[in-house]
Amino acid sequence: MRSAALLSGFLALASCGPISPERAADICEDRARAATGPTGEASIGINSERGIVGGIEVAITSDFIQGRDPYLVYENCVRQKSGQGPIRPLVLE
């Protein structure tokens, strides 16, 4: 019983470790893009029950509010998540 608890504890700790540089880059690119400004989407449609329907969603990150450089956000994020520097440069489009 005790060995099962130790194993599950070890597995939980192992899942908190660094991730691959490729995965970190994917995650951190999104975070860096969000640091460039508010993001969002709007939708509109027609519903047979309610007629015209719509919605708006806006997201503002703390990186944007604090004026952080998206390139530094990307680099720091990759280092934090993977333990290594970025494997590819950030391209903001």
C-alpha positions as CSV (number, residue, x, y, z in Angstrom):
1,M,0.0,0.0,0.0
2,R,2.8,2.4,0.9
3,S,4.6,1.7,-2.4
4,A,1.5,2.6,-4.3
5,A,1.3,5.9,-2.5
6,L,4.9,6.6,-3.2
7,L,4.5,5.8,-6.8
8,S,1.5,8.1,-7.2
9,G,3.3,10.9,-5.4
10,F,6.3,10.4,-7.7
11,L,4.1,10.5,-10.8
12,A,2.4,13.7,-9.6
13,L,5.8,15.4,-9.1
14,A,7.1,14.1,-12.5
15,S,4.1,15.7,-14.3
16,C,5.2,19.1,-12.8
17,G,8.6,19.0,-14.5
18,P,9.8,20.7,-17.7
19,I,8.0,20.1,-20.9
20,S,9.5,19.8,-24.3
21,P,10.9,23.0,-25.9
22,E,8.5,22.5,-28.9
23,R,5.5,22.3,-26.6
24,A,6.7,25.3,-24.6
25,A,7.2,27.3,-27.7
26,D,3.6,26.6,-28.8
27,I,2.2,27.6,-25.5
28,C,4.4,30.7,-25.1
29,E,3.7,32.0,-28.6
30,D,0.0,32.3,-27.7
31,R,0.9,34.0,-24.4
32,A,3.2,36.5,-26.3
33,R,0.5,37.3,-28.8
34,A,-1.9,38.0,-26.0
35,A,0.7,40.4,-24.6
36,T,0.4,42.6,-27.7
37,G,-3.1,43.8,-26.9
38,P,-6.7,42.8,-26.1
39,T,-8.0,39.8,-28.0
40,G,-11.5,38.7,-28.7
41,E,-14.3,37.7,-31.0
42,A,-17.8,38.7,-31.9
43,S,-20.5,36.5,-33.2
44,I,-24.0,37.0,-34.6
45,G,-26.6,34.6,-35.9
46,I,-30.2,33.8,-36.3
47,N,-32.0,31.4,-34.1
48,S,-35.5,30.0,-34.9
49,E,-36.5,30.3,-31.2
50,R,-35.0,33.7,-30.2
51,G,-34.4,35.5,-33.5
52,I,-31.1,37.4,-33.8
53,V,-28.5,36.3,-31.3
54,G,-25.0,37.5,-30.7
55,G,-22.1,37.6,-28.3
56,I,-18.8,39.3,-27.6
57,E,-15.8,38.0,-25.8
58,V,-12.8,40.1,-24.9
59,A,-9.6,39.0,-23.1
60,I,-6.8,41.3,-21.7
61,T,-3.8,39.7,-20.1
62,S,-1.8,41.0,-17.2
63,D,1.3,41.0,-19.5
64,F,-0.4,43.6,-21.7
65,I,-1.7,45.7,-18.8
66,Q,1.8,45.8,-17.4
67,G,3.3,46.8,-20.7
68,R,5.6,43.7,-21.0
69,D,7.5,43.2,-24.2
70,P,6.0,40.2,-26.1
71,Y,9.4,38.9,-27.1
72,L,10.6,38.9,-23.5
73,V,7.3,37.3,-22.4
74,Y,8.0,34.5,-25.0
75,E,11.6,34.0,-24.0
76,N,10.9,33.9,-20.2
77,C,7.9,31.7,-20.6
78,V,9.8,29.1,-22.7
79,R,12.7,29.1,-20.2
80,Q,10.3,28.7,-17.3
81,K,8.3,25.8,-18.9
82,S,11.2,23.9,-20.6
83,G,14.3,24.9,-18.6
84,Q,15.9,25.9,-22.0
85,G,16.0,28.9,-24.3
86,P,13.6,29.2,-27.2
87,I,14.2,26.8,-30.1
88,R,12.6,29.1,-32.6
89,P,12.2,32.9,-32.8
90,L,8.8,34.5,-32.0
91,V,6.9,35.6,-35.1
92,L,4.1,38.0,-34.4
93,E,1.6,38.4,-37.2
